[in-house]
Amino acid sequence: MTTKRIKRVFPGFTLQPPVSDIQALASRYSDDDTKALAAGKDIAGGKYTRTNLMVIVDWKSKRRAALLKENTDDEIEEALHLAVHAAEPRTAFGVLTGLSGVGVPMASAILTGIDQTRYAIIDWRALHALGVRNWPIDVNFYLKRYYPECSRMAQQTGFSLRTIDRALWQWSVEKP
């Protein structure tokens, strides 16, 4: 069997699992994201509530949830509204990372919940599965290097960004 090669955008990325394992890894994805994706859909539909945001934050990182208490309901509502309607991803990230307790990885999870076709989650597990050990998790790294790599993988393999996300996460869970 020949292994399909993926052209890399950033030379530091090397997909660790074989492309042929992506679907199986994604199907074994062990982190239930059902409620988080439903909350993201609600946010996309105009329900810009703390409750919906907290569902996503609790799913991504329970320890970050306490930091969100520093934001008012109005701040959360406005940030979610602006992020949903942002024409540019940089704007959506900027608005969300302006909230207390939201860095680029959390913002990527929130945005992925809202629109799985436009965003991918960046975190240490995904980067581990791409062979990256040290990285600057800032919006420039996400927009200029990480997201293009995920998008390229999705295009070249025919899998959705969310399938790629799940496979990367699961591979990292299964590997030491």
CYANA upper distance limits for C-alpha pairs under 8 A (distance plus 0.5 A):
  3 THR  CA     18 PRO  CA      7.38
  3 THR  CA     19 VAL  CA      7.45
  3 THR  CA     20 SER  CA      7.58
  4 LYS  CA     19 VAL  CA      6.90
  4 LYS  CA     20 SER  CA      8.18
  5 ARG  CA     19 VAL  CA      8.25
  6 ILE  CA    153 MET  CA      7.11
  6 ILE  CA    156 GLN  CA      7.42
  7 LYS  CA    152 ARG  CA      8.23
  8 ARG  CA     13 PHE  CA      7.19
  8 ARG  CA     14 THR  CA      7.99
  8 ARG  CA    149 GLU  CA      6.98
  8 ARG  CA    152 ARG  CA      8.34
  9 VAL  CA     13 PHE  CA      8.33
  9 VAL  CA    145 ARG  CA      7.32
  9 VAL  CA    148 PRO  CA      7.25
  9 VAL  CA    149 GLU  CA      6.01
  9 VAL  CA    152 ARG  CA      8.28
 10 PHE  CA    145 ARG  CA      6.39
 10 PHE  CA    146 TYR  CA      8.39
 10 PHE  CA    149 GLU  CA      7.56
 12 GLY  CA    131 GLY  CA      7.93
 12 GLY  CA    132 VAL  CA      6.97
 13 PHE  CA    130 LEU  CA      5.65
 13 PHE  CA    131 GLY  CA      6.35
 13 PHE  CA    132 VAL  CA      6.70
 13 PHE  CA    149 GLU  CA      8.38
 14 THR  CA    130 LEU  CA      5.44
 14 THR  CA    131 GLY  CA      5.78
 14 THR  CA    132 VAL  CA      8.23
 15 LEU  CA    129 ALA  CA      6.67
 15 LEU  CA    130 LEU  CA      4.94
 15 LEU  CA    131 GLY  CA      6.99
 16 GLN  CA    129 ALA  CA      5.83
 16 GLN  CA    130 LEU  CA      6.21
 16 GLN  CA    131 GLY  CA      6.73
 17 PRO  CA     21 ASP  CA      6.92
 17 PRO  CA     22 ILE  CA      7.80
 17 PRO  CA    129 ALA  CA      7.66
 17 PRO  CA    171 TRP  CA      7.47
 18 PRO  CA     22 ILE  CA      7.63
 19 VAL  CA    157 THR  CA      7.99
 21 ASP  CA     25 LEU  CA      6.51
 22 ILE  CA     26 ALA  CA      6.57
 22 ILE  CA    163 THR  CA      8.18
 22 ILE  CA    164 ILE  CA      7.43
 22 ILE  CA    167 ALA  CA      5.92
 22 ILE  CA    168 LEU  CA      8.46
 23 GLN  CA     27 SER  CA      6.61
 23 GLN  CA    163 THR  CA      7.72
 23 GLN  CA    167 ALA  CA      7.54
 24 ALA  CA     28 ARG  CA      6.86
 24 ALA  CA    167 ALA  CA      8.27
 25 LEU  CA     29 TYR  CA      6.87
 25 LEU  CA    166 ARG  CA      7.78
 25 LEU  CA    167 ALA  CA      5.21
 25 LEU  CA    168 LEU  CA      8.29
 25 LEU  CA    170 GLN  CA      6.40
 25 LEU  CA    171 TRP  CA      6.92
 26 ALA  CA    163 THR  CA      6.20
 26 ALA  CA    164 ILE  CA      7.72
 26 ALA  CA    165 ASP  CA      8.39
 26 ALA  CA    166 ARG  CA      5.33
 26 ALA  CA    167 ALA  CA      4.66
 26 ALA  CA    168 LEU  CA      8.39
 26 ALA  CA    170 GLN  CA      7.26
 27 SER  CA    167 ALA  CA      8.35
 28 ARG  CA    170 GLN  CA      7.47
 29 TYR  CA    166 ARG  CA      6.24
 29 TYR  CA    167 ALA  CA      7.36
 29 TYR  CA    169 TRP  CA      7.97
 29 TYR  CA    170 GLN  CA      5.83
 30 SER  CA    170 GLN  CA      7.46
 33 ASP  CA     37 LEU  CA      6.54
 33 ASP  CA     59 TRP  CA      7.53
 34 THR  CA     38 ALA  CA      6.69
 35 LYS  CA     39 ALA  CA      6.59
 35 LYS  CA     55 VAL  CA      7.37
 35 LYS  CA     56 ILE  CA      8.23
 36 ALA  CA     40 GLY  CA      6.67
 36 ALA  CA     55 VAL  CA      6.08
 36 ALA  CA     56 ILE  CA      5.10
 36 ALA  CA     59 TRP  CA      6.94
 36 ALA  CA    113 GLY  CA      6.90
 37 LEU  CA     41 LYS  CA      6.65
 37 LEU  CA     56 ILE  CA      8.09
 37 LEU  CA    113 GLY  CA      5.28
 37 LEU  CA    114 ILE  CA      7.75
 38 ALA  CA     42 ASP  CA      6.77
 38 ALA  CA    113 GLY  CA      8.16
 39 ALA  CA     43 ILE  CA      6.72
 39 ALA  CA     52 ASN  CA      5.42
 39 ALA  CA     53 LEU  CA      7.65
 39 ALA  CA     55 VAL  CA      7.01
 39 ALA  CA     56 ILE  CA      7.31
 39 ALA  CA    113 GLY  CA      7.73
 39 ALA  CA    114 ILE  CA      8.45
 40 GLY  CA     44 ALA  CA      6.62
 40 GLY  CA     52 ASN  CA      7.59
 40 GLY  CA     53 LEU  CA      8.30
 40 GLY  CA     56 ILE  CA      7.83
 40 GLY  CA    110 ILE  CA      7.40
 40 GLY  CA    111 LEU  CA      8.19
 40 GLY  CA    112 THR  CA      8.21
 40 GLY  CA    113 GLY  CA      4.71
 40 GLY  CA    114 ILE  CA      4.64
 40 GLY  CA    115 ASP  CA      8.03
 41 LYS  CA     45 GLY  CA      6.64
 41 LYS  CA    113 GLY  CA      7.30
 41 LYS  CA    114 ILE  CA      6.01
 41 LYS  CA    115 ASP  CA      8.27
 42 ASP  CA     46 GLY  CA      6.98
 42 ASP  CA     47 LYS  CA      5.89
 42 ASP  CA     48 TYR  CA      8.25
 42 ASP  CA     52 ASN  CA      7.73
 42 ASP  CA    114 ILE  CA      8.49
 43 ILE  CA     47 LYS  CA      5.15
 43 ILE  CA     48 TYR  CA      5.62
 43 ILE  CA     49 THR  CA      7.94
 43 ILE  CA     52 ASN  CA      7.29
 43 ILE  CA     53 LEU  CA      8.46
 43 ILE  CA     80 LEU  CA      7.71
 43 ILE  CA     84 VAL  CA      8.23
 43 ILE  CA    114 ILE  CA      6.95
 44 ALA  CA     84 VAL  CA      6.64
 44 ALA  CA    114 ILE  CA      5.88
 44 ALA  CA    115 ASP  CA      8.09
 46 GLY  CA     81 HIS  CA      7.80
 47 LYS  CA     52 ASN  CA      8.07
 48 TYR  CA     52 ASN  CA      7.58
 48 TYR  CA     53 LEU  CA      8.20
 48 TYR  CA     76 ILE  CA      7.73
 48 TYR  CA     77 GLU  CA      5.29
 48 TYR  CA     78 GLU  CA      8.15
 48 TYR  CA     80 LEU  CA      6.11
 48 TYR  CA     81 HIS  CA      6.79
 49 THR  CA     53 LEU  CA      6.86
 49 THR  CA     73 ASP  CA      7.73
 49 THR  CA     76 ILE  CA      7.45
 49 THR  CA     77 GLU  CA      6.32
 50 ARG  CA     54 MET  CA      6.41
 50 ARG  CA     73 ASP  CA      6.73
 50 ARG  CA     76 ILE  CA      6.85
 50 ARG  CA     77 GLU  CA      7.82
 51 THR  CA     55 VAL  CA      6.89
 52 ASN  CA     56 ILE  CA      7.33
 53 LEU  CA     57 VAL  CA      6.74
 53 LEU  CA    110 ILE  CA      7.97
 54 MET  CA     58 ASP  CA      6.27
 54 MET  CA     65 ALA  CA      7.19
 55 VAL  CA     59 TRP  CA      6.74
 56 ILE  CA     60 LYS  CA      6.70
 56 ILE  CA    109 ALA  CA      7.76
 56 ILE  CA    110 ILE  CA      6.76
 56 ILE  CA    113 GLY  CA      7.86
 57 VAL  CA     61 SER  CA      6.26
 57 VAL  CA     62 LYS  CA      7.06
 57 VAL  CA     64 ARG  CA      7.38
 57 VAL  CA     65 ALA  CA      6.53
 57 VAL  CA    106 MET  CA      7.61
 57 VAL  CA    110 ILE  CA      8.02
 58 ASP  CA     62 LYS  CA      4.88
 58 ASP  CA     63 ARG  CA      8.30
 58 ASP  CA     64 ARG  CA      8.12
 58 ASP  CA     65 ALA  CA      6.66
 60 LYS  CA    106 MET  CA      7.49
 60 LYS  CA    109 ALA  CA      7.40
 61 SER  CA     65 ALA  CA      7.69
 64 ARG  CA     68 LEU  CA      7.52
 64 ARG  CA    101 GLY  CA      6.29
 64 ARG  CA    102 VAL  CA      8.24
 65 ALA  CA     69 LYS  CA      7.87
 65 ALA  CA    101 GLY  CA      7.86
 66 ALA  CA     70 GLU  CA      8.50
 66 ALA  CA    101 GLY  CA      8.41
 67 LEU  CA    100 SER  CA      6.53
 67 LEU  CA    101 GLY  CA      5.19
 68 LEU  CA     99 LEU  CA      7.92
 68 LEU  CA    100 SER  CA      6.23
 68 LEU  CA    101 GLY  CA      5.88
 68 LEU  CA    102 VAL  CA      8.30
 70 GLU  CA    100 SER  CA      6.74
 71 ASN  CA     75 GLU  CA      6.62
 71 ASN  CA     76 ILE  CA      7.08
 71 ASN  CA     99 LEU  CA      7.05
 71 ASN  CA    100 SER  CA      6.76
 72 THR  CA     76 ILE  CA      6.84
 73 ASP  CA     77 GLU  CA      6.56
 74 ASP  CA     78 GLU  CA      6.56
 75 GLU  CA     79 ALA  CA      6.51
 75 GLU  CA     99 LEU  CA      8.18
 76 ILE  CA     80 LEU  CA      6.56
 76 ILE  CA     99 LEU  CA      7.91
 77 GLU  CA     81 HIS  CA      6.58
 78 GLU  CA     82 LEU  CA      6.57
 79 ALA  CA     83 ALA  CA      6.51
 79 ALA  CA     95 VAL  CA      6.10
 79 ALA  CA     96 LEU  CA      6.42
 79 ALA  CA     99 LEU  CA      8.16
 80 LEU  CA     84 VAL  CA      6.58
 80 LEU  CA     96 LEU  CA      7.70
 81 HIS  CA     85 HIS  CA      6.82
 82 LEU  CA     86 ALA  CA      6.26
 82 LEU  CA     92 ALA  CA      7.38
 82 LEU  CA     95 VAL  CA      7.52
 83 ALA  CA     91 THR  CA      7.58
 83 ALA  CA     92 ALA  CA      4.63
 83 ALA  CA     93 PHE  CA      7.76
 83 ALA  CA     95 VAL  CA      6.84
 83 ALA  CA     96 LEU  CA      7.34
 83 ALA  CA    111 LEU  CA      8.36
 84 VAL  CA     92 ALA  CA      7.67
 84 VAL  CA    114 ILE  CA      7.88
 86 ALA  CA     91 THR  CA      6.50
 86 ALA  CA     92 ALA  CA      6.03
 87 ALA  CA     91 THR  CA      7.98
 88 GLU  CA     92 ALA  CA      7.19
 89 PRO  CA     93 PHE  CA      6.68
 89 PRO  CA    143 LEU  CA      8.37
 90 ARG  CA     94 GLY  CA      6.50
 90 ARG  CA    139 VAL  CA      7.56
 90 ARG  CA    143 LEU  CA      8.03
 91 THR  CA     95 VAL  CA      6.68
 92 ALA  CA     96 LEU  CA      6.78
 92 ALA  CA    111 LEU  CA      8.43
 93 PHE  CA     97 THR  CA      6.38
 93 PHE  CA    104 VAL  CA      7.51
 93 PHE  CA    107 ALA  CA      6.62
 93 PHE  CA    108 SER  CA      8.12
 93 PHE  CA    139 VAL  CA      7.61
 94 GLY  CA     98 GLY  CA      6.68
 95 VAL  CA     99 LEU  CA      7.78
 96 LEU  CA    102 VAL  CA      6.98
 96 LEU  CA    103 GLY  CA      8.41
 96 LEU  CA    107 ALA  CA      6.43
 97 THR  CA    101 GLY  CA      8.34
 97 THR  CA    102 VAL  CA      5.42
 97 THR  CA    103 GLY  CA      5.68
 97 THR  CA    104 VAL  CA      7.04
 97 THR  CA    107 ALA  CA      6.95
 98 GLY  CA    102 VAL  CA      7.72
102 VAL  CA    106 MET  CA      6.00
102 VAL  CA    107 ALA  CA      6.55
103 GLY  CA    107 ALA  CA      6.50
104 VAL  CA    108 SER  CA      6.50
104 VAL  CA    122 ILE  CA      8.31
104 VAL  CA    137 ILE  CA      7.11
104 VAL  CA    138 ASP  CA      6.56
104 VAL  CA    139 VAL  CA      6.79
105 PRO  CA    109 ALA  CA      6.93
105 PRO  CA    121 ILE  CA      7.19
105 PRO  CA    122 ILE  CA      5.78
105 PRO  CA    123 ASP  CA      6.11
105 PRO  CA    137 ILE  CA      7.94
106 MET  CA    110 ILE  CA      6.74
107 ALA  CA    111 LEU  CA      6.51
108 SER  CA    112 THR  CA      6.39
108 SER  CA    119 TYR  CA      7.28
108 SER  CA    120 ALA  CA      6.88
108 SER  CA    121 ILE  CA      5.44
108 SER  CA    122 ILE  CA      6.79
109 ALA  CA    113 GLY  CA      6.62
109 ALA  CA    120 ALA  CA      7.87
109 ALA  CA    121 ILE  CA      5.68
109 ALA  CA    122 ILE  CA      8.13
110 ILE  CA    114 ILE  CA      6.87
111 LEU  CA    115 ASP  CA      6.52
111 LEU  CA    116 GLN  CA      8.17
111 LEU  CA    119 TYR  CA      6.71
111 LEU  CA    120 ALA  CA      8.49
112 THR  CA    116 GLN  CA      5.23
112 THR  CA    117 THR  CA      8.27
112 THR  CA    118 ARG  CA      7.75
112 THR  CA    119 TYR  CA      5.42
112 THR  CA    120 ALA  CA      6.15
112 THR  CA    121 ILE  CA      6.91
115 ASP  CA    119 TYR  CA      6.89
116 GLN  CA    120 ALA  CA      7.41
116 GLN  CA    161 LEU  CA      7.25
116 GLN  CA    162 ARG  CA      6.61
117 THR  CA    160 SER  CA      7.87
117 THR  CA    161 LEU  CA      6.91
117 THR  CA    162 ARG  CA      8.19
119 TYR  CA    147 TYR  CA      7.84
119 TYR  CA    161 LEU  CA      7.95
120 ALA  CA    147 TYR  CA      7.11
120 ALA  CA    150 CYS  CA      7.69
120 ALA  CA    161 LEU  CA      6.69
120 ALA  CA    162 ARG  CA      7.32
120 ALA  CA    165 ASP  CA      6.95
121 ILE  CA    126 ALA  CA      8.22
121 ILE  CA    165 ASP  CA      6.98
122 ILE  CA    126 ALA  CA      6.65
122 ILE  CA    127 LEU  CA      7.65
122 ILE  CA    142 TYR  CA      7.90
122 ILE  CA    146 TYR  CA      8.07
123 ASP  CA    127 LEU  CA      6.81
124 TRP  CA    128 HIS  CA      6.38
125 ARG  CA    129 ALA  CA      6.84
125 ARG  CA    168 LEU  CA      7.47
125 ARG  CA    169 TRP  CA      5.83
125 ARG  CA    172 SER  CA      5.85
125 ARG  CA    173 VAL  CA      7.95
126 ALA  CA    130 LEU  CA      6.97
126 ALA  CA    165 ASP  CA      7.54
126 ALA  CA    168 LEU  CA      5.48
126 ALA  CA    169 TRP  CA      5.82
126 ALA  CA    172 SER  CA      7.58
127 LEU  CA    131 GLY  CA      6.84
127 LEU  CA    132 VAL  CA      5.68
127 LEU  CA    133 ARG  CA      7.72
127 LEU  CA    168 LEU  CA      8.49
128 HIS  CA    132 VAL  CA      5.97
128 HIS  CA    133 ARG  CA      7.01
128 HIS  CA    172 SER  CA      6.77
129 ALA  CA    168 LEU  CA      5.82
129 ALA  CA    169 TRP  CA      7.74
129 ALA  CA    171 TRP  CA      6.84
129 ALA  CA    172 SER  CA      6.15
130 LEU  CA    168 LEU  CA      8.12
136 PRO  CA    141 PHE  CA      6.99
137 ILE  CA    141 PHE  CA      6.72
137 ILE  CA    142 TYR  CA      7.51
138 ASP  CA    142 TYR  CA      6.90
139 VAL  CA    143 LEU  CA      6.49
140 ASN  CA    144 LYS  CA      6.13
140 ASN  CA    145 ARG  CA      8.18
141 PHE  CA    145 ARG  CA      5.81
141 PHE  CA    146 TYR  CA      6.72
142 TYR  CA    146 TYR  CA      5.20
142 TYR  CA    147 TYR  CA      6.08
143 LEU  CA    147 TYR  CA      6.05
143 LEU  CA    148 PRO  CA      7.55
144 LYS  CA    148 PRO  CA      7.04
145 ARG  CA    149 GLU  CA      6.75
146 TYR  CA    150 CYS  CA      6.85
147 TYR  CA    151 SER  CA      6.45
148 PRO  CA    152 ARG  CA      6.43
149 GLU  CA    153 MET  CA      6.67
150 CYS  CA    154 ALA  CA      6.67
150 CYS  CA    161 LEU  CA      7.28
150 CYS  CA    164 ILE  CA      7.68
151 SER  CA    155 GLN  CA      6.66
151 SER  CA    161 LEU  CA      7.16
152 ARG  CA    156 GLN  CA      6.49
153 MET  CA    157 THR  CA      6.40
153 MET  CA    159 PHE  CA      8.44
153 MET  CA    164 ILE  CA      8.12
154 ALA  CA    158 GLY  CA      6.05
154 ALA  CA    159 PHE  CA      5.44
154 ALA  CA    160 SER  CA      6.06
154 ALA  CA    161 LEU  CA      6.18
154 ALA  CA    164 ILE  CA      7.16
155 GLN  CA    159 PHE  CA      7.54
159 PHE  CA    163 THR  CA      6.53
159 PHE  CA    164 ILE  CA      7.16
160 SER  CA    164 ILE  CA      6.88
161 LEU  CA    165 ASP  CA      6.60
162 ARG  CA    166 ARG  CA      6.60
163 THR  CA    167 ALA  CA      6.60
164 ILE  CA    168 LEU  CA      6.61
165 ASP  CA    169 TRP  CA      6.72
166 ARG  CA    170 GLN  CA      6.51
167 ALA  CA    171 TRP  CA      6.48
168 LEU  CA    172 SER  CA      6.88
169 TRP  CA    173 VAL  CA      6.84
170 GLN  CA    174 GLU  CA      6.73
171 TRP  CA    175 LYS  CA      6.69
172 SER  CA    176 PRO  CA      7.90
